[in-house]
Amino acid sequence: MLFILFFPIIISFLIGLYLLITQQKIGVSKRVLGVFFLFFSFALFAISLNFIRSFLEPIEQVFPYVELLFYPVMLSLPVLVFLYIRSLVYNIKERIGKEYFVHFFIPIQSFFLILFLF
């Protein structure tokens, strides 16, 4: 049963690594999609740990550290989708500049808030 639970996590992690490692020929869209899949695999991993922690006691000690990154990662997924669509529509050949980091303000703010409360 655990293999069925972790299979989508492993597949999305491998797709994300493949898209980040391979040479990009169409601009930054492959790289943004690779980061999206890595973040998505982390979100699936955190959700599965939440499910499993009721069965295994040692995971209860590790879960607060995973939860520290869960909410910022979940909040950055729509931003990554926006950046991916923007890179496809406008065919951005160069790297993503500083003007796009403004979109990550809410995930970064939530990370610091969770870190402060931790």
BELVEN-V665142 format. One record per residue. RES is the residue in one letter. SS is DSSP state (H for helix, E for strand, C for the rest). PHI is phi in radians with two decimals (* if undefined). PSI is psi in whole degrees, -180 to 180 (999 if undefined). Layout:
# BELVEN-V665142
res=RES ss=SS phi=PHI psi=PSI
res=RES ss=SS phi=PHI psi=PSI
This chain:
# BELVEN-V665142
res=M ss=C phi=* psi=-37
res=L ss=H phi=-1.15 psi=-32
res=F ss=H phi=-1.12 psi=-41
res=I ss=H phi=-1.15 psi=-34
res=L ss=H phi=-1.25 psi=-39
res=F ss=H phi=-1.61 psi=-5
res=F ss=H phi=-1.07 psi=-48
res=P ss=H phi=-1.12 psi=-31
res=I ss=H phi=-1.17 psi=-44
res=I ss=H phi=-1.16 psi=-42
res=I ss=H phi=-1.13 psi=-45
res=S ss=H phi=-1.19 psi=-34
res=F ss=H phi=-1.14 psi=-43
res=L ss=H phi=-1.17 psi=-39
res=I ss=H phi=-1.12 psi=-42
res=G ss=H phi=-1.09 psi=-44
res=L ss=H phi=-1.13 psi=-41
res=Y ss=H phi=-1.09 psi=-43
res=L ss=H phi=-1.21 psi=-30
res=L ss=H phi=-1.39 psi=-32
res=I ss=H phi=-1.44 psi=-37
res=T ss=C phi=-1.19 psi=156
res=Q ss=C phi=-1.20 psi=135
res=Q ss=C phi=-1.62 psi=133
res=K ss=C phi=-2.07 psi=-12
res=I ss=C phi=-2.03 psi=31
res=G ss=C phi=1.62 psi=-149
res=V ss=C phi=-1.62 psi=1
res=S ss=H phi=-1.13 psi=-36
res=K ss=H phi=-1.15 psi=-40
res=R ss=H phi=-1.18 psi=-42
res=V ss=H phi=-1.14 psi=-40
res=L ss=H phi=-1.17 psi=-35
res=G ss=H phi=-1.12 psi=-42
res=V ss=H phi=-1.15 psi=-38
res=F ss=H phi=-1.06 psi=-46
res=F ss=H phi=-1.16 psi=-36
res=L ss=H phi=-1.15 psi=-43
res=F ss=H phi=-1.15 psi=-38
res=F ss=H phi=-1.14 psi=-40
res=S ss=H phi=-1.16 psi=-37
res=F ss=H phi=-1.14 psi=-40
res=A ss=H phi=-1.12 psi=-42
res=L ss=H phi=-1.13 psi=-38
res=F ss=H phi=-1.11 psi=-42
res=A ss=H phi=-1.16 psi=-39
res=I ss=H phi=-1.15 psi=-40
res=S ss=H phi=-1.21 psi=-35
res=L ss=H phi=-1.13 psi=-36
res=N ss=H phi=-1.10 psi=-36
res=F ss=H phi=-1.24 psi=-41
res=I ss=H phi=-1.39 psi=-24
res=R ss=C phi=-1.13 psi=-18
res=S ss=C phi=-1.31 psi=-19
res=F ss=C phi=-1.69 psi=-33
res=L ss=C phi=-2.04 psi=124
res=E ss=C phi=-1.23 psi=-37
res=P ss=H phi=-1.11 psi=-25
res=I ss=H phi=-1.22 psi=-25
res=E ss=H phi=-1.07 psi=-30
res=Q ss=H phi=-1.40 psi=-27
res=V ss=H phi=-1.56 psi=-26
res=F ss=H phi=-1.06 psi=-36
res=P ss=H phi=-1.06 psi=-31
res=Y ss=H phi=-1.28 psi=-34
res=V ss=H phi=-1.24 psi=-38
res=E ss=H phi=-1.17 psi=-23
res=L ss=H phi=-1.07 psi=-36
res=L ss=H phi=-1.73 psi=-10
res=F ss=H phi=-1.11 psi=-50
res=Y ss=H phi=-1.20 psi=-42
res=P ss=H phi=-1.09 psi=-36
res=V ss=H phi=-1.17 psi=-43
res=M ss=H phi=-1.13 psi=-35
res=L ss=H phi=-1.31 psi=-22
res=S ss=H phi=-1.55 psi=-11
res=L ss=H phi=-1.09 psi=-46
res=P ss=H phi=-1.12 psi=-32
res=V ss=H phi=-1.16 psi=-40
res=L ss=H phi=-1.17 psi=-36
res=V ss=H phi=-1.12 psi=-42
res=F ss=H phi=-1.06 psi=-46
res=L ss=H phi=-1.16 psi=-35
res=Y ss=H phi=-1.16 psi=-46
res=I ss=H phi=-1.14 psi=-39
res=R ss=H phi=-1.12 psi=-39
res=S ss=H phi=-1.22 psi=-28
res=L ss=H phi=-1.37 psi=-41
res=V ss=H phi=-1.26 psi=-47
res=Y ss=C phi=-1.63 psi=-1
res=N ss=C phi=0.91 psi=59
res=I ss=C phi=-1.24 psi=117
res=K ss=C phi=-1.56 psi=-33
res=E ss=C phi=-1.46 psi=178
res=R ss=C phi=-1.33 psi=164
res=I ss=C phi=-1.32 psi=126
res=G ss=C phi=-1.55 psi=-171
res=K ss=H phi=-1.19 psi=-25
res=E ss=H phi=-1.19 psi=-17
res=Y ss=H phi=-1.54 psi=-16
res=F ss=H phi=-1.26 psi=-14
res=V ss=H phi=-1.09 psi=-31
res=H ss=H phi=-1.20 psi=-20
res=F ss=H phi=-1.61 psi=15
res=F ss=H phi=-1.12 psi=-45
res=I ss=H phi=-1.18 psi=-44
res=P ss=H phi=-1.10 psi=-39
res=I ss=H phi=-1.18 psi=-40
res=Q ss=H phi=-1.12 psi=-41
res=S ss=H phi=-1.19 psi=-33
res=F ss=H phi=-1.12 psi=-45
res=F ss=H phi=-1.20 psi=-33
res=L ss=H phi=-1.16 psi=-45
res=I ss=H phi=-1.16 psi=-38
res=L ss=H phi=-1.15 psi=-38
res=F ss=H phi=-1.15 psi=-40
res=L ss=H phi=-1.36 psi=-18
res=F ss=C phi=-1.23 psi=999
